[in-house]
């Protein structure tokens, strides 16, 4: 950002200035995360308060790192920080936006703002790639389009940039005015209107008007005339000279005719002056074709020649806007960020890398950055980033990347091109490493990912870490400020993969984890997880391992208590334990008649410290069991009090599971246990639609066959073609976790957005589905479950529950983790 004094910051934000004993120079960096302070001397820490954390709680930490300039709320106690310089404002979020608005005014090039319901990020990325062949482009990193993301994106606009492309998204009324004040765009692109964030608005028209307000002072606005509600509102409220429309039909400024071919599409464009030009694009799906026509219209409206636009389109690929964590060869973990090629994106990827569980080495594979302006300064900053994030080995590809050596003293290896790297770098170079792969599209780093990723079964289970974060924060928002959260990661984290999910929960500051068996807890410790871990089903043979790995067993009977107590007494160990009280589940646990004997055991074996006391609710997910559940909670409260009054310390008390959090918020006690809700399944039905699906199970079509009416399919000839048509064999079966009960039309999958019913019996490794009415080909992606297919619906079809479907996914199915 443009360097400012603390006094200027106070003036711009309407704040008051409190100067400490240490003089402070110019600020040229904004920090909102205590983990991302590259240069503390020149940084301003903005203490934001959100759903997860209050930034004021981290001021002591950043102060110890040497940062001395802070933007805080009036209630913050500044007295312990005598050397600090504080700008005190009523609202730190608004102050951040005010600073961004000032920074925006310093940029003299055109700024393009993109909003709508879907496609914003893709349009931004593709337009950035097309313009980037000729201009130095600043753009929002990933989907930074929120009330905080937009200001942070603006701070990334630098002097050498010639054009800026910013994305803006909102979820409720009143938010867009803030973003319009910051961005002040000259050109606006409205992608479309859909159902996203509908709950924040009174009607679709209100949402449309709110989004449209981003373009209140825009010189030109691009929109699709075929979207009648969008076109109607724009044409009613804006003068004709401000509007640039495109359509499939005549009557718009740009008319497009699309002809799909094998793997690509021909787009015939006619302008309002009747001039005609043909573009070729490497996409055939409708969403991509809509997005690409926005891009073409925007590029031409900015004055690019047709041929220059086509040259940019030639380099486009389907943009995977995700930071993806994949299993690699030789126990490596790969972070696939192959589309990215700017400093802002690199910083995000390095943040993501820093949050992963520790490996042998941190290796960064990075290409030249294209269209960067002051090359020496940019590569110096990359070198500093590599040092700050403790990169052990930098592998550079290109003719300029070697310039990082000026500021990075770690190990380096450089190649002129990707093919040279792939041919010369031996696979045994990588061993239990964390590898980040990021670079410009033109370098084709996908080849490196293919070379380094683990060769396993083609079916994948994708876990959306942003969705998991959303669900965690949703439940946190239902809790009192001091209520702790234990998260269940038993059964391989409900099929999602315990180590990576546990690591993410550790980043989210969960208080406790729970596993079923001791070996699950040991595995978490071996993967660097240091949160407290409760073991639900301990056995006598595991006592030593629990002590050695600092695991905390559940104790559910007097006999087991005595076994554990004697072991700790004889071996002079102390161990934290969790007491399971049976109030009506009738599975494991101490009953009310056993409490007096339990109290005697607690005093007999003081080596066992009670970390928590809890009970299981048998019917919290169904309203019909409300009276029974309340009786359980009443009985549990009494039993827990009988125990705690005999102790000279206070254990944690907890009873609520995911359904209980929703249905019985007044019984949170000290902690809740978050399980299936974290993974996107709201079993109580109270908050249906508020959670996001975390997992997507997907596979591919192995082959398509054309069959005649009456022909049979699969084992026992159970599948019968009712008419002439075609079937697709997909690479998943009951050995992967696709239940055999889905056979013969009971189950279905999604192929290219359409339902394809299972035909015949599900096989061990394959399944056949009817695609007679679906345009499909070999290699096409198939969704087994995810956002498009409800786990609840699938489980009800075969008379089971979502838990079973989640936990049945085979270990041979590759788990892939990503941030979208």
ZAMARGU-4260 file (C-alpha; in steps of 0.2 Angstrom, whole numbers, plus 5000, padded with zeros to 4 digits):
<rodrens>
0) 5000/5000/5000 | 5005/5018/4998 | 5016/5022/5014 | 5007/5032/5027 | 5011/5040/5044
5) 5000/5035/5059 | 4994/5053/5059 | 4988/5051/5041 | 4979/5034/5046 | 4970/5043/5060
10) 4965/5057/5049 | 4959/5045/5035 | 4949/5034/5047 | 4942/5048/5058 | 4951/5040/5073
15) 4961/5047/5088 | 4980/5045/5089 | 4988/5038/5104 | 5007/5039/5103 | 5018/5027/5113
20) 5036/5030/5119 | 5043/5022/5103 | 5042/5033/5088 | 5035/5025/5072 | 5039/5028/5054
25) 5029/5025/5039 | 5017/5010/5037 | 5016/5001/5020 | 5008/4985/5024 | 4991/4980/5032
30) 4990/4965/5043 | 4974/4956/5050 | 4982/4939/5055 | 4995/4937/5068 | 5003/4923/5058
35) 5007/4933/5042 | 5018/4947/5048 | 5032/4948/5035 | 5039/4966/5040 | 5033/4971/5058
40) 5042/4987/5058 | 5032/4994/5043 | 5015/4985/5047 | 4999/4991/5054 | 4989/4978/5063
45) 4970/4980/5061 | 4961/4971/5075 | 4945/4965/5067 | 4931/4956/5077 | 4923/4941/5068
50) 4913/4925/5071 | 4929/4916/5075 | 4941/4927/5084 | 4943/4945/5090 | 4959/4952/5083
55) 4962/4962/5099 | 4966/4946/5108 | 4981/4944/5097 | 4989/4961/5100 | 5001/4955/5113
60) 5007/4941/5101 | 5011/4953/5087 | 5018/4966/5099 | 5031/4953/5104 | 5035/4950/5086
65) 5040/4969/5085 | 5025/4976/5077 | 5021/4994/5085 | 5007/5001/5075 | 4989/4996/5079
70) 4971/5000/5073 | 4960/4996/5088 | 4943/4999/5096 | 4940/5011/5111 | 4937/4998/5123
75) 4955/4990/5121 | 4967/4993/5135 | 4982/5000/5128 | 4992/5003/5144 | 5003/4987/5144
80) 5010/4992/5127 | 5020/5008/5131 | 5030/5008/5115 | 5014/5005/5104 | 5006/5018/5092
85) 4987/5016/5092 | 4974/5023/5081 | 4958/5021/5090 | 4942/5020/5080 | 4924/5015/5083
90) 4923/5002/5070 | 4939/4994/5064 | 4930/4985/5049 | 4925/5002/5043 | 4942/5010/5046
95) 4950/4996/5035 | 4938/5000/5021 | 4941/5019/5023 | 4960/5015/5021 | 4956/5005/5005
100) 4946/5018/4998 | 4960/5030/4999 | 4972/5018/4992 | 4960/5015/4977 | 4960/5034/4973
105) 4979/5033/4970 | 4977/5021/4956 | 4974/5030/4939 | 4971/5015/4928 | 4954/5007/4924
110) 4946/4996/4937 | 4934/4983/4932 | 4922/4977/4946 | 4913/4960/4944 | 4898/4954/4953
115) 4883/4943/4951 | 4878/4926/4959 | 4889/4914/4950 | 4905/4914/4939 | 4912/4930/4947
120) 4929/4922/4951 | 4931/4913/4935 | 4926/4928/4924 | 4939/4938/4934 | 4953/4925/4932
125) 4950/4922/4913 | 4948/4941/4910 | 4965/4943/4920 | 4973/4930/4909 | 4967/4938/4893
130) 4972/4955/4898 | 4988/4949/4906 | 4996/4945/4889 | 4997/4964/4885 | 4995/4973/4902
135) 5001/4972/4920 | 4985/4966/4929 | 4981/4967/4948 | 4966/4956/4953 | 4958/4950/4968
140) 4967/4934/4975 | 4955/4919/4973 | 4938/4923/4979 | 4942/4938/4990 | 4926/4947/4987
145) 4919/4951/5005 | 4919/4966/5016 | 4936/4962/5022 | 4942/4953/5006 | 4939/4968/4994
150) 4950/4980/5005 | 4964/4968/5006 | 4963/4965/4987 | 4964/4984/4984 | 4980/4985/4995
155) 4988/4973/4982 | 4987/4986/4968 | 5004/4993/4965 | 5012/5007/4954 | 5016/4996/4940
160) 4999/4989/4937 | 4990/4996/4922 | 4973/4988/4925 | 4964/4981/4940 | 4950/4968/4941
165) 4941/4966/4957 | 4927/4954/4962 | 4913/4959/4974 | 4901/4948/4983 | 4888/4951/4997
170) 4876/4941/5008 | 4864/4954/5015 | 4857/4971/5012 | 4868/4986/5014 | 4885/4978/5011
175) 4887/4983/4993 | 4887/5002/4997 | 4903/4999/5007 | 4912/4990/4992 | 4906/5003/4979
180) 4914/5016/4990 | 4930/5007/4990 | 4931/5001/4972 | 4924/5015/4962 | 4924/5005/4946
185) 4924/5012/4928 | 4918/4996/4920 | 4906/4984/4928 | 4902/4966/4923 | 4886/4958/4930
190) 4888/4939/4928 | 4870/4933/4932 | 4857/4931/4946 | 4854/4915/4956 | 4849/4908/4973
195) 4866/4910/4982 | 4864/4920/4999 | 4845/4921/4996 | 4842/4921/5014 | 4850/4938/5017
200) 4837/4947/5006 | 4818/4950/5006 | 4816/4945/4987 | 4827/4941/4972 | 4823/4959/4966
205) 4830/4966/4982 | 4846/4956/4980 | 4847/4961/4961 | 4846/4980/4966 | 4858/4978/4980
210) 4871/4970/4968 | 4868/4982/4955 | 4872/4997/4966 | 4890/4992/4964 | 4889/5000/4947
215) 4881/5017/4953 | 4895/5027/4946 | 4901/5016/4933 | 4905/5023/4915 | 4900/5006/4907
220) 4891/4990/4913 | 4892/4973/4904 | 4877/4962/4906 | 4868/4947/4897 | 4852/4953/4888
225) 4845/4936/4889 | 4843/4937/4908 | 4826/4946/4908 | 4826/4952/4926 | 4844/4958/4925
230) 4841/4967/4908 | 4825/4974/4913 | 4832/4983/4929 | 4848/4989/4920 | 4839/4996/4905
235) 4826/5004/4917 | 4838/5013/4929 | 4853/5016/4918 | 4855/5027/4902 | 4858/5018/4886
240) 4875/5025/4883 | 4882/5016/4899 | 4875/4999/4895 | 4885/4986/4885 | 4874/4970/4882
245) 4877/4953/4874 | 4865/4940/4869 | 4861/4924/4859 | 4848/4934/4850 | 4849/4949/4839
250) 4847/4966/4847 | 4862/4967/4858 | 4878/4976/4856 | 4887/4959/4854 | 4877/4944/4847
255) 4885/4927/4850 | 4881/4911/4841 | 4889/4895/4848 | 4893/4879/4839 | 4900/4865/4850
260) 4912/4853/4843 | 4923/4839/4851 | 4931/4847/4866 | 4929/4865/4860 | 4917/4878/4854
265) 4916/4890/4839 | 4909/4907/4844 | 4903/4918/4830 | 4902/4936/4836 | 4892/4950/4827
270) 4894/4968/4834 | 4880/4981/4832 | 4889/4988/4817 | 4886/4971/4809 | 4905/4967/4809
275) 4908/4948/4812 | 4922/4938/4820 | 4924/4920/4825 | 4932/4915/4842 | 4937/4897/4847
280) 4937/4892/4865 | 4942/4876/4874 | 4925/4873/4882 | 4908/4865/4879 | 4899/4867/4895
285) 4886/4880/4897 | 4893/4888/4912 | 4910/4891/4904 | 4902/4897/4888 | 4892/4910/4898
290) 4908/4916/4907 | 4919/4916/4892 | 4906/4928/4883 | 4907/4940/4897 | 4926/4939/4896
295) 4926/4942/4877 | 4913/4957/4879 | 4924/4965/4892 | 4940/4963/4883 | 4933/4971/4867
300) 4925/4985/4877 | 4942/4989/4884 | 4948/4991/4867 | 4957/4975/4863 | 4958/4969/4845
305) 4949/4953/4840 | 4965/4944/4836 | 4973/4949/4853 | 4958/4942/4862 | 4959/4926/4853
310) 4977/4925/4857 | 4972/4926/4876 | 4958/4913/4874 | 4971/4901/4866 | 4980/4900/4883
315) 4964/4898/4893 | 4961/4882/4903 | 4947/4877/4915 | 4952/4887/4930 | 4953/4877/4946
320) 4951/4890/4959 | 4956/4879/4973 | 4971/4876/4983 | 4971/4857/4983 | 4980/4846/4995
325) 4984/4829/4987 | 4994/4813/4992 | 5010/4812/4983 | 5024/4800/4980 | 5035/4794/4994
330) 5023/4800/5008 | 5024/4818/5002 | 5009/4830/5002 | 5007/4841/4987 | 4998/4858/4987
335) 4992/4860/4969 | 4991/4879/4965 | 4995/4877/4946 | 4984/4891/4939 | 4991/4905/4950
340) 5004/4918/4945 | 5004/4933/4956 | 5011/4939/4972 | 4995/4940/4981 | 4990/4922/4976
345) 5008/4916/4981 | 5006/4923/4999 | 4989/4914/5001 | 4997/4898/4995 | 5011/4900/5007
350) 4999/4903/5021 | 4990/4887/5017 | 5007/4878/5016 | 5012/4885/5034 | 4995/4878/5041
355) 4998/4860/5036 | 5005/4847/5047 | 5024/4846/5047 | 5034/4836/5035 | 5053/4833/5032
360) 5055/4848/5021 | 5045/4863/5013 | 5048/4863/4995 | 5042/4877/4983 | 5041/4874/4964
365) 5038/4891/4956 | 5039/4898/4939 | 5043/4915/4933 | 5030/4928/4937 | 5023/4936/4921
370) 5019/4954/4918 | 5026/4960/4935 | 5033/4977/4932 | 5048/4980/4943 | 5055/4963/4941
375) 5070/4964/4953 | 5059/4971/4967 | 5046/4958/4965 | 5058/4943/4965 | 5067/4951/4980
380) 5050/4951/4989 | 5047/4932/4983 | 5064/4928/4991 | 5059/4937/5007 | 5043/4927/5007
385) 5052/4911/5005 | 5063/4915/5020 | 5049/4921/5031 | 5039/4905/5027 | 5054/4894/5030
390) 5055/4886/5013 | 5069/4873/5013 | 5071/4871/4995 | 5065/4882/4980 | 5064/4874/4963
395) 5063/4888/4950 | 5057/4886/4932 | 5060/4900/4919 | 5073/4913/4914 | 5070/4926/4928
400) 5066/4916/4944 | 5084/4915/4949 | 5084/4933/4955 | 5076/4927/4971 | 5093/4922/4976
405) 5097/4940/4981 | 5086/4938/4996 | 5084/4920/4999 | 5098/4910/5005 | 5090/4893/5006
410) 5094/4878/4994 | 5089/4882/4976 | 5088/4872/4959 | 5083/4881/4943 | 5077/4874/4926
415) 5074/4884/4910 | 5057/4875/4907 | 5045/4862/4914 | 5050/4848/4902 | 5068/4850/4908
420) 5063/4849/4926 | 5052/4834/4924 | 5066/4825/4914 | 5080/4829/4926 | 5072/4828/4943
425) 5072/4811/4950 | 5057/4805/4960 | 5067/4799/4975 | 5072/4817/4977 | 5056/4819/4986
430) 5053/4810/5003 | 5040/4814/5016 | 5040/4832/5010 | 5027/4846/5009 | 5028/4852/4991
435) 5019/4868/4984 | 5017/4869/4965 | 5012/4886/4959 | 5015/4895/4942 | 5009/4903/4926
440) 4998/4893/4915 | 5010/4894/4901 | 5023/4883/4910 | 5011/4868/4911 | 5014/4864/4929
445) 5000/4851/4928 | 5013/4839/4921 | 5023/4841/4938 | 5008/4837/4948 | 5004/4822/4938
450) 5022/4816/4940 | 5022/4819/4959 | 5005/4813/4964 | 5002/4796/4972 | 4996/4784/4959
455) 4980/4777/4967 | 4962/4772/4963 | 4955/4786/4951 | 4939/4788/4962 | 4942/4803/4974
460) 4934/4810/4989 | 4936/4829/4989 | 4935/4838/5006 | 4931/4857/5005 | 4940/4864/5020
465) 4931/4881/5018 | 4914/4872/5019 | 4921/4863/5035 | 4926/4880/5042 | 4909/4887/5038
470) 4900/4873/5047 | 4912/4874/5062 | 4909/4893/5063 | 4890/4891/5061 | 4889/4880/5076
475) 4901/4891/5086 | 4889/4905/5082 | 4875/4895/5092 | 4886/4894/5107 | 4890/4905/5122
480) 4907/4914/5121 | 4915/4903/5134 | 4908/4886/5128 | 4921/4874/5122 | 4920/4863/5107
485) 4926/4845/5106 | 4926/4838/5088 | 4923/4820/5084 | 4936/4814/5071 | 4933/4795/5075
490) 4931/4783/5060 | 4944/4792/5050 | 4935/4808/5053 | 4918/4802/5047 | 4927/4795/5031
495) 4936/4812/5027 | 4953/4808/5033 | 4958/4811/5051 | 4975/4819/5050 | 4971/4833/5038
500) 4954/4837/5046 | 4962/4837/5063 | 4975/4848/5057 | 4963/4860/5050 | 4953/4860/5066
505) 4969/4864/5076 | 4970/4879/5065 | 4952/4884/5069 | 4957/4883/5088 | 4945/4868/5092
510) 4947/4864/5111 | 4947/4845/5110 | 4947/4830/5098 | 4938/4813/5100 | 4943/4797/5092
515) 4936/4779/5094 | 4952/4769/5097 | 4970/4772/5104 | 4978/4769/5088 | 4968/4783/5080
520) 4975/4795/5093 | 4993/4789/5091 | 4991/4792/5072 | 4986/4810/5076 | 5001/4813/5087
525) 5013/4806/5074 | 5005/4818/5062 | 5009/4833/5073 | 4992/4836/5081 | 4994/4842/5099
530) 4976/4846/5104 | 4969/4836/5119 | 4962/4819/5112 | 4949/4809/5121 | 4949/4790/5117
535) 4931/4783/5117 | 4935/4765/5117 | 4951/4762/5126 | 4958/4744/5131 | 4969/4738/5144
540) 4983/4734/5131 | 4984/4752/5126 | 4988/4760/5143 | 5006/4762/5140 | 5002/4770/5123
545) 4990/4782/5130 | 5002/4788/5143 | 5016/4789/5131 | 5006/4799/5118 | 4996/4810/5130
550) 4979/4803/5126 | 4964/4804/5138 | 4954/4788/5139 | 4935/4787/5143 | 4932/4777/5159
555) 4914/4769/5159 | 4914/4756/5172 | 4921/4752/5190 | 4931/4737/5183 | 4940/4747/5170
560) 4943/4762/5182 | 4952/4750/5194 | 4962/4742/5180 | 4968/4759/5174 | 4971/4766/5192
565) 4981/4751/5197 | 4992/4753/5181 | 4995/4771/5184 | 4998/4768/5203 | 5011/4755/5200
570) 5020/4764/5186 | 5019/4781/5194 | 5010/4789/5180 | 4996/4802/5180 | 4983/4802/5167
575) 4968/4813/5163 | 4952/4803/5160 | 4934/4806/5155 | 4919/4799/5164 | 4905/4792/5154
580) 4888/4793/5163 | 4874/4782/5157 | 4858/4792/5158 | 4847/4783/5145 | 4858/4778/5130
585) 4860/4761/5139 | 4877/4757/5130 | 4892/4761/5141 | 4894/4772/5156 | 4891/4773/5175
590) 4873/4772/5180 | 4866/4783/5194 | 4867/4768/5207 | 4886/4767/5204 | 4890/4785/5207
595) 4895/4782/5226 | 4907/4768/5221 | 4914/4779/5207 | 4918/4793/5220 | 4927/4781/5231
600) 4937/4775/5216 | 4942/4793/5212 | 4949/4796/5230 | 4957/4779/5230 | 4967/4783/5214
605) 4971/4801/5213 | 4983/4798/5199 | 4968/4798/5188 | 4962/4816/5185 | 4945/4819/5178
610) 4946/4830/5163 | 4928/4829/5159 | 4911/4821/5164 | 4899/4818/5150 | 4884/4808/5144
615) 4876/4803/5127 | 4859/4809/5122 | 4849/4795/5114 | 4836/4805/5104 | 4842/4823/5103
620) 4839/4823/5084 | 4820/4820/5085 | 4807/4831/5093 | 4797/4816/5098 | 4810/4811/5111
625) 4811/4829/5118 | 4804/4824/5135 | 4816/4809/5137 | 4831/4820/5132 | 4826/4833/5145
630) 4825/4819/5158 | 4842/4813/5153 | 4849/4831/5155 | 4841/4833/5172 | 4848/4816/5178
635) 4865/4820/5171 | 4866/4837/5179 | 4862/4829/5196 | 4875/4815/5194 | 4888/4827/5188
640) 4886/4838/5203 | 4887/4823/5215 | 4904/4819/5208 | 4911/4836/5206 | 4906/4842/5224
645) 4919/4828/5230 | 4933/4835/5220 | 4945/4850/5223 | 4945/4854/5205 | 4932/4857/5192
650) 4931/4845/5177 | 4923/4850/5160 | 4904/4845/5159 | 4897/4841/5142 | 4881/4832/5135
655) 4876/4840/5118 | 4880/4832/5101 | 4877/4841/5084 | 4858/4838/5085 | 4858/4843/5104
660) 4867/4860/5100 | 4853/4864/5088 | 4838/4858/5099 | 4844/4861/5117 | 4855/4877/5116
665) 4851/4880/5135 | 4860/4865/5140 | 4878/4868/5133 | 4886/4866/5150 | 4905/4869/5148
670) 4908/4860/5131 | 4898/4853/5116 | 4903/4838/5105 | 4902/4842/5087 | 4901/4827/5075
675) 4890/4824/5060 | 4885/4843/5059 | 4903/4848/5055 | 4903/4837/5040 | 4887/4846/5033
680) 4873/4835/5039 | 4860/4843/5050 | 4851/4828/5057 | 4839/4838/5068 | 4831/4847/5053
685) 4831/4864/5062 | 4845/4872/5052 | 4842/4863/5036 | 4851/4873/5022 | 4862/4883/5034
690) 4877/4870/5033 | 4888/4867/5018 | 4892/4849/5011 | 4910/4846/5015 | 4913/4830/5005
695) 4911/4826/4986 | 4913/4808/4981 | 4917/4808/4962 | 4923/4796/4949 | 4924/4795/4930
700) 4916/4786/4916 | 4927/4771/4910 | 4916/4766/4895 | 4900/4769/4886 | 4890/4755/4878
705) 4875/4757/4866 | 4862/4743/4869 | 4845/4738/4862 | 4829/4736/4871 | 4828/4720/4881
710) 4847/4718/4883 | 4853/4714/4900 | 4867/4722/4911 | 4878/4715/4925 | 4878/4701/4937
715) 4863/4689/4937 | 4856/4700/4922 | 4847/4711/4934 | 4848/4726/4923 | 4836/4726/4908
720) 4836/4740/4895 | 4818/4746/4893 | 4822/4755/4877 | 4836/4757/4865 | 4849/4768/4874
725) 4866/4769/4881 | 4874/4764/4898 | 4890/4771/4906 | 4902/4760/4917 | 4909/4771/4931
730) 4924/4767/4941 | 4917/4764/4958 | 4909/4749/4967 | 4904/4742/4984 | 4923/4739/4988
735) 4924/4758/4987 | 4909/4762/4998 | 4895/4763/4985 | 4883/4752/4994 | 4876/4737/4984
740) 4858/4742/4990 | 4859/4756/4977 | 4857/4743/4963 | 4843/4742/4950 | 4837/4760/4950
745) 4837/4763/4968 | 4853/4774/4968 | 4858/4787/4955 | 4873/4798/4951 | 4875/4815/4942
750) 4883/4815/4925 | 4885/4832/4917 | 4872/4840/4929 | 4859/4826/4926 | 4853/4811/4936
755) 4858/4794/4929 | 4850/4779/4938 | 4860/4764/4942 | 4855/4750/4931 | 4859/4732/4936
760) 4868/4726/4952 | 4882/4737/4959 | 4899/4727/4956 | 4914/4726/4968 | 4924/4739/4958
765) 4912/4746/4945 | 4894/4751/4943 | 4883/4754/4927 | 4871/4769/4925 | 4859/4773/4912
770) 4864/4788/4902 | 4852/4786/4887 | 4846/4804/4889 | 4862/4812/4894 | 4876/4819/4883
775) 4891/4810/4890 | 4908/4803/4885 | 4922/4792/4892 | 4932/4801/4905 | 4918/4813/4910
780) 4916/4816/4929 | 4903/4808/4939 | 4897/4814/4955 | 4892/4801/4968 | 4887/4813/4982
785) 4890/4831/4986 | 4882/4848/4985 | 4871/4841/4970 | 4866/4825/4978 | 4860/4825/4996
790) 4867/4812/5008 | 4851/4812/5017 | 4841/4807/5001 | 4854/4793/4997 | 4853/4786/5014
795) 4834/4786/5015 | 4834/4777/4998 | 4842/4762/5006 | 4835/4763/5024 | 4851/4769/5033
800) 4858/4785/5039 | 4871/4798/5032 | 4884/4792/5045 | 4885/4775/5037 | 4888/4782/5019
805) 4901/4794/5025 | 4911/4781/5035 | 4910/4767/5022 | 4921/4776/5010 | 4936/4764/5007
810) 4954/4769/5011 | 4958/4765/4993 | 4948/4781/4988 | 4960/4795/4987 | 4956/4810/4998
815) 4959/4827/4991 | 4958/4843/5002 | 4955/4860/4995 | 4951/4878/4999 | 4940/4886/4986
</rodrens>
